[in-house]
Amino acid sequence: MKTANLKRKAERNNTERRKLLKLLTYERRGKRPIYYRDYKRVLSGELPLEAIMGSGFLQGIWVQLIAAYLWQHLGRDYFIATNEVGFKLPQGGWYNLDIAIWRKKDIKKTLPKGYIDIPPKVVIEVDTKVDLEDFEKRFGQSYINAKTEDLLKAGVERVIWVQTDPKKVLVAAKDNQPWVVANWDYPFEVFEGVVLNLEGLLAQNL
């Protein structure tokens, strides 16, 4: 009887762990989950779930500043989506996108309610909530490189990463063009003649 009770308890614990791991999944690459930073501390009970899921203030401010700049310079022919819009990968899984730009004509009149499978023209990522060390151990490469390569292969024309620590920007474009890594004062093209300088943008809004 005692053995049966222990078995049921173990099964219940495993079921609860699986449910929690599902909640701790930030993205999915193919069939493999990508977990939030510090997810293991949630599993151990050290942190509550909500402690690791929100965005940092600086990340939120940068998304707002960049999106506002793009709205001003791109015009009405584009959709600019924020708030970690879900993009379904052709090979399965999905990525969350901080800022994504589509031409309106590329999206049907009926906008999709769920995750979208039409690749945006440009993706801009600001930092990340992913457990980077865990990702590298399980996938054998850095998260930034893997996500960038996956997005470019999926049809995204340009992927830009804004990193707040260190203050760097990475710009990667389609067709095997060289990736550029530079400081925030480097002016780079976002899309079709729209050039962004992060230091300048920050100075204008302080």
Backbone as CSV, one residue per row, in Angstrom:
resi,resn,N_x,N_y,N_z,CA_x,CA_y,CA_z,C_x,C_y,C_z
1,MET,0.835,-1.206,0.000,0.000,0.000,0.000,0.869,1.255,0.000
2,LYS,1.919,1.250,0.831,2.821,2.388,0.921,3.530,2.606,-0.408
3,THR,3.959,1.526,-1.051,4.636,1.629,-2.346,3.711,2.230,-3.403
4,ALA,2.445,1.805,-3.385,1.478,2.327,-4.348,1.257,3.823,-4.141
5,ASN,1.200,4.261,-2.869,1.022,5.677,-2.573,2.210,6.502,-3.041
6,LEU,3.398,5.965,-2.827,4.606,6.666,-3.273,4.650,6.773,-4.795
7,LYS,4.194,5.733,-5.456,4.168,5.731,-6.917,3.201,6.792,-7.432
8,ARG,2.013,6.864,-6.814,1.026,7.869,-7.237,1.544,9.277,-6.983
9,LYS,2.233,9.462,-5.868,2.794,10.780,-5.555,3.853,11.182,-6.579
10,ALA,4.690,10.208,-6.955,5.732,10.482,-7.945,5.116,10.833,-9.295
11,GLU,4.055,10.094,-9.664,3.383,10.373,-10.932,2.743,11.761,-10.914
12,ARG,2.155,12.108,-9.752,1.525,13.418,-9.616,2.576,14.529,-9.716
13,ASN,3.724,14.320,-9.088,4.812,15.303,-9.143,5.335,15.468,-10.568
14,ASN,5.456,14.352,-11.291,5.921,14.411,-12.677,4.914,15.147,-13.565
15,THR,3.630,14.912,-13.321,2.594,15.602,-14.098,2.635,17.099,-13.835
16,GLU,2.780,17.479,-12.572,2.854,18.897,-12.206,4.097,19.543,-12.791
17,ARG,5.206,18.805,-12.823,6.444,19.331,-13.388,6.283,19.571,-14.893
18,ARG,5.643,18.633,-15.598,5.417,18.794,-17.031,4.545,20.010,-17.325
19,LYS,3.506,20.203,-16.488,2.636,21.363,-16.665,3.411,22.663,-16.436
20,LEU,4.269,22.657,-15.425,5.056,23.845,-15.114,6.072,24.133,-16.218
21,LEU,6.701,23.084,-16.744,7.653,23.274,-17.843,6.970,23.848,-19.081
22,LYS,5.709,23.464,-19.292,4.964,24.029,-20.417,4.771,25.524,-20.228
23,LEU,4.463,25.938,-18.999,4.296,27.355,-18.705,5.622,28.107,-18.794
24,LEU,6.710,27.419,-18.534,8.041,28.025,-18.552,8.660,28.057,-19.951
25,THR,7.940,27.549,-20.939,8.428,27.548,-22.321,8.179,28.914,-22.951
26,TYR,9.252,29.590,-23.314,9.158,30.931,-23.905,8.945,30.851,-25.414
27,GLU,9.676,29.949,-26.048,9.576,29.733,-27.489,9.779,28.248,-27.746
28,ARG,9.650,27.867,-29.007,9.893,26.474,-29.362,10.612,26.428,-30.702
29,ARG,11.707,25.701,-30.733,12.503,25.538,-31.952,12.289,24.115,-32.455
30,GLY,11.513,23.983,-33.525,11.088,22.658,-33.923,10.195,22.100,-32.831
31,LYS,10.511,20.918,-32.352,9.726,20.312,-31.272,10.353,20.552,-29.903
32,ARG,11.457,21.284,-29.882,12.203,21.434,-28.636,11.892,22.778,-27.975
33,PRO,11.575,22.767,-26.685,11.232,24.016,-25.996,12.463,24.865,-25.696
34,ILE,12.233,26.174,-25.655,13.240,27.142,-25.219,12.664,27.795,-23.967
35,TYR,13.417,27.733,-22.870,12.852,28.135,-21.581,13.241,29.561,-21.182
36,TYR,12.393,30.143,-20.332,12.676,31.442,-19.741,13.964,31.382,-18.906
37,ARG,14.639,32.533,-18.823,15.788,32.655,-17.932,15.356,32.336,-16.492
38,ASP,16.197,31.600,-15.779,15.962,31.220,-14.378,14.787,30.258,-14.199
39,TYR,14.431,29.535,-15.261,13.316,28.594,-15.130,13.599,27.506,-14.099
40,LYS,14.867,27.149,-13.941,15.206,26.099,-12.969,14.929,26.565,-11.538
41,ARG,15.040,27.859,-11.296,14.761,28.394,-9.962,13.261,28.354,-9.673
42,VAL,12.457,28.412,-10.717,11.011,28.248,-10.539,10.687,26.786,-10.256
43,LEU,11.323,25.886,-10.994,11.097,24.448,-10.776,11.467,24.027,-9.358
44,SER,12.525,24.641,-8.818,12.972,24.280,-7.474,12.147,24.950,-6.382
45,GLY,11.281,25.892,-6.776,10.469,26.591,-5.795,11.113,27.843,-5.246
46,GLU,12.297,28.176,-5.743,13.011,29.358,-5.249,12.334,30.654,-5.691
47,LEU,11.743,30.653,-6.901,11.073,31.832,-7.438,9.664,31.470,-7.894
48,PRO,8.720,32.417,-7.790,7.394,32.174,-8.369,7.449,32.342,-9.879
49,LEU,6.497,31.768,-10.578,6.474,31.800,-12.037,6.496,33.223,-12.583
50,GLU,5.692,34.106,-11.993,5.566,35.459,-12.519,6.846,36.284,-12.364
51,ALA,7.774,35.839,-11.526,8.993,36.600,-11.286,9.926,36.627,-12.491
52,ILE,9.765,35.690,-13.423,10.707,35.605,-14.538,10.069,35.908,-15.891
53,MET,8.782,36.188,-15.930,8.096,36.282,-17.213,7.943,37.705,-17.746
54,GLY,8.078,38.703,-16.909,7.890,40.080,-17.357,9.127,40.645,-18.045
55,SER,8.921,41.752,-18.757,10.027,42.448,-19.406,10.664,43.442,-18.436
56,GLY,11.958,43.678,-18.596,12.626,44.707,-17.822,12.223,46.090,-18.318
57,PHE,12.380,47.088,-17.455,11.982,48.453,-17.808,12.756,48.950,-19.030
58,LEU,14.074,48.743,-19.032,14.896,49.238,-20.138,14.513,48.572,-21.451
59,GLN,14.236,47.290,-21.408,13.798,46.585,-22.615,12.488,47.173,-23.129
60,GLY,11.555,47.415,-22.226,10.268,47.978,-22.620,10.400,49.370,-23.215
61,ILE,11.272,50.191,-22.622,11.479,51.554,-23.135,12.068,51.520,-24.538
62,TRP,13.055,50.656,-24.767,13.679,50.591,-26.085,12.691,50.123,-27.149
63,VAL,11.868,49.154,-26.831,10.867,48.701,-27.789,9.931,49.850,-28.143
64,GLN,9.518,50.613,-27.139,8.612,51.730,-27.381,9.278,52.815,-28.235
65,LEU,10.525,53.170,-27.916,11.228,54.224,-28.655,11.449,53.833,-30.118
66,ILE,11.891,52.605,-30.329,12.177,52.162,-31.700,10.891,52.052,-32.506
67,ALA,9.845,51.502,-31.909,8.568,51.369,-32.622,8.010,52.741,-32.993
68,ALA,8.095,53.692,-32.072,7.597,55.041,-32.360,8.390,55.682,-33.502
69,TYR,9.687,55.482,-33.498,10.544,56.010,-34.572,10.149,55.402,-35.921
70,LEU,9.902,54.115,-35.935,9.541,53.443,-37.183,8.171,53.898,-37.681
71,TRP,7.209,54.058,-36.775,5.901,54.566,-37.177,6.037,55.927,-37.863
72,GLN,6.931,56.745,-37.340,7.123,58.095,-37.867,7.742,58.079,-39.257
73,HIS,8.630,57.132,-39.523,9.424,57.159,-40.752,8.968,56.177,-41.835
74,LEU,8.216,55.149,-41.472,7.830,54.158,-42.476,6.506,54.477,-43.163
75,GLY,5.611,55.108,-42.464,4.346,55.465,-43.106,3.278,54.399,-42.964
76,ARG,2.184,54.595,-43.719,0.975,53.807,-43.534,0.954,52.501,-44.328
77,ASP,1.973,52.240,-45.095,1.984,51.025,-45.914,2.485,49.797,-45.155
78,TYR,2.772,49.974,-43.872,3.384,48.897,-43.111,2.631,48.625,-41.815
79,PHE,2.674,47.370,-41.404,2.272,46.993,-40.055,3.541,46.889,-39.215
80,ILE,3.529,47.516,-38.050,4.636,47.383,-37.104,4.062,46.766,-35.839
81,ALA,4.372,45.511,-35.598,3.820,44.785,-34.450,4.852,44.706,-33.329
82,THR,4.377,44.877,-32.099,5.239,44.741,-30.924,4.592,43.729,-29.971
83,ASN,5.055,43.738,-28.727,4.432,42.895,-27.691,4.660,41.407,-27.930
84,GLU,5.865,41.076,-28.448,6.268,39.679,-28.622,5.265,38.894,-29.466
85,VAL,5.020,39.400,-30.660,4.108,38.722,-31.577,4.695,37.358,-31.953
86,GLY,3.841,36.335,-31.983,4.315,34.985,-32.271,4.419,34.718,-33.761
87,PHE,5.588,34.246,-34.194,5.834,33.896,-35.596,6.099,32.404,-35.699
88,LYS,5.256,31.707,-36.470,5.395,30.261,-36.638,6.495,29.950,-37.649
89,LEU,7.418,29.089,-37.266,8.532,28.715,-38.130,8.113,27.640,-39.126
90,PRO,8.632,27.677,-40.352,8.285,26.653,-41.342,8.650,25.245,-40.887
91,GLN,9.735,25.121,-40.122,10.182,23.804,-39.671,9.518,23.364,-38.369
92,GLY,8.539,24.142,-37.908,7.856,23.827,-36.666,8.348,24.693,-35.530
93,GLY,7.498,24.899,-34.546,7.840,25.764,-33.428,7.485,27.211,-33.723
94,TRP,7.905,28.073,-32.833,7.625,29.494,-33.013,8.668,30.328,-32.269
95,TYR,8.766,31.593,-32.690,9.574,32.578,-31.982,8.692,33.766,-31.629
96,ASN,8.983,34.405,-30.504,8.340,35.658,-30.126,9.195,36.815,-30.621
97,LEU,8.569,37.815,-31.232,9.293,38.924,-31.849,8.971,40.223,-31.122
98,ASP,10.008,40.922,-30.675,9.790,42.187,-29.965,9.176,43.238,-30.890
99,ILE,9.778,43.417,-32.065,9.261,44.346,-33.074,9.363,43.647,-34.429
100,ALA,8.286,43.669,-35.189,8.285,43.035,-36.510,7.558,43.942,-37.500
101,ILE,8.102,44.014,-38.724,7.553,44.901,-39.752,7.107,44.076,-40.950
102,TRP,5.837,44.268,-41.335,5.291,43.655,-42.546,4.808,44.750,-43.494
103,ARG,4.901,44.501,-44.784,4.153,45.322,-45.723,2.681,44.920,-45.625
104,LYS,1.798,45.885,-45.588,0.373,45.570,-45.465,-0.116,44.716,-46.630
105,LYS,0.428,44.954,-47.815,-0.031,44.206,-48.982,0.347,42.730,-48.914
106,ASP,1.317,42.379,-48.046,1.736,40.983,-47.918,0.830,40.177,-47.005
107,ILE,-0.063,40.862,-46.301,-0.962,40.184,-45.379,-2.386,40.291,-45.905
108,LYS,-3.101,39.206,-45.852,-4.458,39.165,-46.385,-5.355,40.147,-45.636
109,LYS,-6.516,40.418,-46.221,-7.439,41.374,-45.608,-7.897,40.925,-44.225
110,THR,-8.060,39.628,-44.050,-8.423,39.101,-42.740,-7.149,38.823,-41.952
111,LEU,-6.887,39.611,-40.942,-5.660,39.461,-40.168,-5.731,38.212,-39.296
112,PRO,-4.642,37.456,-39.211,-4.664,36.242,-38.391,-4.836,36.574,-36.912
113,LYS,-5.657,35.787,-36.229,-5.900,36.022,-34.811,-4.804,35.415,-33.941
114,GLY,-4.243,34.306,-34.389,-3.208,33.643,-33.617,-1.818,34.003,-34.118
115,TYR,-0.878,33.103,-33.911,0.478,33.322,-34.402,0.453,33.396,-35.929
116,ILE,1.341,34.197,-36.474,1.367,34.423,-37.913,2.463,33.570,-38.556
117,ASP,2.203,33.088,-39.774,3.210,32.289,-40.479,3.788,33.037,-41.686
118,ILE,3.376,34.290,-41.889,3.956,35.108,-42.963,5.183,35.813,-42.412
119,PRO,6.363,35.581,-42.998,7.569,36.191,-42.427,7.550,37.705,-42.547
120,PRO,7.891,38.411,-41.477,8.014,39.858,-41.571,9.242,40.237,-42.402
121,LYS,9.253,41.464,-42.881,10.418,41.945,-43.614,11.602,42.169,-42.672
122,VAL,11.294,42.727,-41.516,12.345,43.064,-40.543,11.906,42.624,-39.151
123,VAL,12.853,42.104,-38.388,12.638,41.779,-36.982,13.682,42.518,-36.156
124,ILE,13.231,43.153,-35.083,14.143,43.816,-34.152,13.934,43.212,-32.768
125,GLU,14.995,42.702,-32.198,14.963,42.105,-30.870,15.743,42.970,-29.892
126,VAL,15.183,43.174,-28.701,15.859,43.936,-27.651,16.116,43.003,-26.472
127,ASP,17.402,42.676,-26.259,17.767,41.723,-25.214,16.945,40.443,-25.361
128,THR,16.792,39.675,-24.296,15.996,38.451,-24.370,15.662,37.959,-22.973
129,LYS,14.580,37.189,-22.870,14.181,36.572,-21.606,14.620,35.107,-21.518
130,VAL,15.319,34.638,-22.523,15.667,33.219,-22.632,16.817,32.858,-21.694
131,ASP,16.800,31.639,-21.192,17.923,31.105,-20.426,19.039,30.762,-21.410
132,LEU,19.970,31.690,-21.585,20.989,31.563,-22.634,21.931,30.389,-22.391
133,GLU,22.325,30.201,-21.153,23.243,29.102,-20.840,22.590,27.752,-21.115
134,ASP,21.340,27.613,-20.714,20.613,26.364,-20.946,20.454,26.113,-22.447
135,PHE,20.124,27.169,-23.204,19.961,27.014,-24.655,21.253,26.522,-25.290
136,GLU,22.364,27.126,-24.930,23.645,26.748,-25.546,24.007,25.305,-25.217
137,LYS,23.709,24.882,-24.011,24.019,23.503,-23.624,23.178,22.511,-24.427
138,ARG,21.920,22.848,-24.647,21.011,21.893,-25.292,21.057,21.946,-26.815
139,PHE,21.369,23.120,-27.372,21.358,23.268,-28.834,22.757,23.388,-29.441
140,GLY,23.758,23.617,-28.617,25.130,23.649,-29.115,25.521,24.904,-29.863
141,GLN,24.772,25.987,-29.720,25.127,27.266,-30.319,24.437,28.378,-29.542
142,SER,24.859,29.606,-29.801,24.275,30.716,-29.053,22.847,30.973,-29.515
143,TYR,22.035,31.449,-28.589,20.630,31.729,-28.883,20.497,32.818,-29.938
144,ILE,21.268,33.886,-29.813,21.160,34.998,-30.766,21.489,34.530,-32.174
145,ASN,22.569,33.775,-32.327,22.937,33.278,-33.657,21.879,32.324,-34.208
146,ALA,21.400,31.418,-33.364,20.421,30.426,-33.823,19.118,31.091,-34.248
147,LYS,18.613,31.999,-33.425,17.358,32.665,-33.761,17.507,33.509,-35.014
148,THR,18.631,34.206,-35.132,18.882,35.028,-36.321,18.902,34.171,-37.572
149,GLU,19.651,33.072,-37.542,19.738,32.189,-38.706,18.374,31.585,-39.048
150,ASP,17.629,31.169,-38.037,16.306,30.578,-38.281,15.362,31.583,-38.931
151,LEU,15.385,32.822,-38.463,14.504,33.845,-39.016,14.873,34.187,-40.458
152,LEU,16.162,34.278,-40.737,16.594,34.569,-42.100,16.208,33.426,-43.046
153,LYS,16.387,32.192,-42.589,15.999,31.033,-43.405,14.489,30.993,-43.634
154,ALA,13.735,31.527,-42.695,12.269,31.519,-42.800,11.748,32.614,-43.720
155,GLY,12.640,33.502,-44.196,12.204,34.531,-45.129,12.283,35.956,-44.632
156,VAL,12.687,36.149,-43.380,12.888,37.507,-42.866,14.094,38.117,-43.588
157,GLU,13.965,39.354,-44.011,15.035,39.984,-44.798,16.136,40.590,-43.934
158,ARG,15.785,41.031,-42.729,16.794,41.642,-41.863,16.435,41.397,-40.413
159,VAL,17.431,40.994,-39.630,17.257,40.756,-38.197,18.232,41.657,-37.454
160,ILE,17.708,42.416,-36.510,18.515,43.381,-35.758,18.372,43.079,-34.270
161,TRP,19.505,43.019,-33.589,19.515,42.809,-32.136,20.056,44.058,-31.453
162,VAL,19.306,44.562,-30.487,19.755,45.665,-29.643,20.075,45.077,-28.268
163,GLN,21.331,45.189,-27.873,21.758,44.660,-26.588,22.087,45.826,-25.661
164,THR,21.489,45.805,-24.469,21.700,46.904,-23.538,22.936,46.699,-22.664
165,ASP,23.424,45.480,-22.563,24.637,45.205,-21.793,25.357,44.009,-22.402
166,PRO,26.395,44.258,-23.214,27.002,45.556,-23.540,26.141,46.331,-24.533
167,LYS,26.435,47.616,-24.697,25.675,48.472,-25.601,26.121,48.206,-27.042
168,LYS,25.522,47.176,-27.625,25.890,46.745,-28.978,24.642,46.572,-29.824
169,VAL,24.828,46.647,-31.136,23.774,46.333,-32.088,24.332,45.328,-33.090
170,LEU,23.536,44.324,-33.412,23.895,43.342,-34.434,22.888,43.466,-35.568
171,VAL,23.398,43.562,-36.796,22.541,43.659,-37.973,22.880,42.506,-38.910
172,ALA,21.904,41.658,-39.204,22.091,40.525,-40.104,21.055,40.601,-41.215
173,ALA,21.497,40.393,-42.449,20.598,40.490,-43.602,20.631,39.189,-44.389
174,LYS,19.638,39.026,-45.268,19.511,37.817,-46.079,20.632,37.718,-47.115
175,ASP,20.630,36.603,-47.847,21.562,36.366,-48.950,23.010,36.306,-48.491
176,ASN,23.231,35.793,-47.286,24.584,35.569,-46.772,25.430,36.830,-46.704
177,GLN,24.789,37.970,-46.547,25.550,39.203,-46.348,26.246,39.152,-44.989
178,PRO,27.426,39.800,-44.864,28.140,39.782,-43.581,27.311,40.408,-42.462
179,TRP,27.365,39.787,-41.306,26.704,40.354,-40.143,27.562,41.493,-39.592
180,VAL,26.919,42.532,-39.106,27.622,43.685,-38.561,27.333,43.781,-37.065
181,VAL,28.377,43.885,-36.261,28.245,44.126,-34.825,28.925,45.450,-34.523
182,ALA,28.210,46.376,-33.905,28.755,47.714,-33.695,28.235,48.297,-32.388
183,ASN,28.805,49.444,-32.006,28.336,50.167,-30.828,27.040,50.917,-31.151
184,TRP,26.406,51.449,-30.129,25.125,52.113,-30.299,25.198,53.371,-31.163
185,ASP,26.385,53.943,-31.311,26.486,55.171,-32.111,26.619,54.876,-33.605
186,TYR,26.530,53.616,-33.987,26.657,53.226,-35.399,25.300,53.394,-36.096
187,PRO,25.222,54.213,-37.154,23.956,54.349,-37.884,23.741,53.153,-38.822
188,PHE,22.600,52.506,-38.718,22.341,51.327,-39.545,20.971,51.449,-40.201
189,GLU,20.843,50.839,-41.356,19.569,50.866,-42.067,18.635,49.810,-41.493
190,VAL,17.430,50.228,-41.152,16.417,49.293,-40.676,15.668,48.707,-41.861
191,PHE,15.169,49.620,-42.743,14.355,49.148,-43.851,14.173,50.260,-44.866
192,GLU,14.544,50.007,-46.103,14.264,50.884,-47.236,14.570,52.354,-46.954
193,GLY,15.816,52.634,-46.622,16.259,54.002,-46.435,16.012,54.584,-45.054
194,VAL,15.378,53.844,-44.167,15.161,54.308,-42.795,16.379,53.926,-41.962
195,VAL,17.128,54.946,-41.542,18.376,54.731,-40.806,18.160,55.072,-39.337
196,LEU,18.705,54.251,-38.469,18.531,54.427,-37.031,19.888,54.495,-36.346
197,ASN,20.026,55.455,-35.450,21.202,55.584,-34.595,20.703,55.518,-33.155
198,LEU,21.040,54.474,-32.460,20.488,54.247,-31.129,20.904,55.326,-30.128
199,GLU,22.163,55.747,-30.170,22.628,56.796,-29.255,21.852,58.087,-29.526
200,GLY,21.675,58.416,-30.803,20.937,59.614,-31.166,19.487,59.545,-30.738
201,LEU,18.868,58.380,-30.925,17.472,58.198,-30.535,17.301,58.343,-29.046
202,LEU,18.239,57.772,-28.288,18.171,57.870,-26.825,18.355,59.311,-26.376
203,ALA,19.308,60.020,-26.980,19.562,61.411,-26.604,18.349,62.304,-26.860
204,GLN,17.616,62.019,-27.937,16.438,62.823,-28.279,15.294,62.621,-27.296
205,ASN,15.330,61.514,-26.557,14.192,61.178,-25.712,14.493,61.199,-24.222
206,LEU,15.687,61.629,-23.846,16.028,61.725,-22.419,15.576,63.077,-21.858
